[in-house]
Amino acid sequence: MSAPDRLLAQRERYAPVFHALGDATRLSLLARLSDGAPCSIAKLTEDTKLTRQAVTKHLKVLEQARLVRSARQGRESRFAFNPEPIDAVRGYLDLVSRQWDAALDRLRRFVER
């Protein structure tokens, strides 16, 4: 697979993560979960204006992007932050950054001729 094809495949694979991170409410939920302690929906709605239904919808998006994991505990689901997709996206962004650096370096050399 060529480098542009690999980049396209990675971009498609990481699109759900970027989508999930592109919402302020979901970022807020991730920040609350990032301390490592799993939380219930009731706990995540405390001290917010969000309804449980709204939090549930946002958590589904975060789960689809694998940014949170859920586990049943009695009658409740507990949600925990999963940093693995963030680490993978960081690698993708590093690759894109290197490509841009190389392209800008080629442009600089061309202009300076």
C-alpha positions, 0 to 999 in steps of 0.5 A: 500500500502506498503512503497516500493510501495508508494515510487515507486509510488512517484518516478514515479509521480515525474520523470517528475519534475526531468527530467525537472530540469535535464537540465541547460537551463530549470533551467535557465528559472526557475531562470528567472521566480522565481522572481514571475513576469510572462514573455512572450517568447520574454522576456525570450529570451532577453539577451540569445542565445536561439531562441523562438522555443527553449524556447517554447520547454523547457517551454513545458517540464516545463509545463508538469512537472507543474513547470510553468503555462501559461496564455494567455494575448492578443496575448502572453502567459505569463509563471509563476513559480509554486513552488508546484512540488518542495515542493512535491519533497522535501517531497519525497527526505526527505522520501528517506533520512530517509530511507537511514539514517535508512539503514545506521544505521542498517549497522552500528549496524551490523558492530559494533556487 
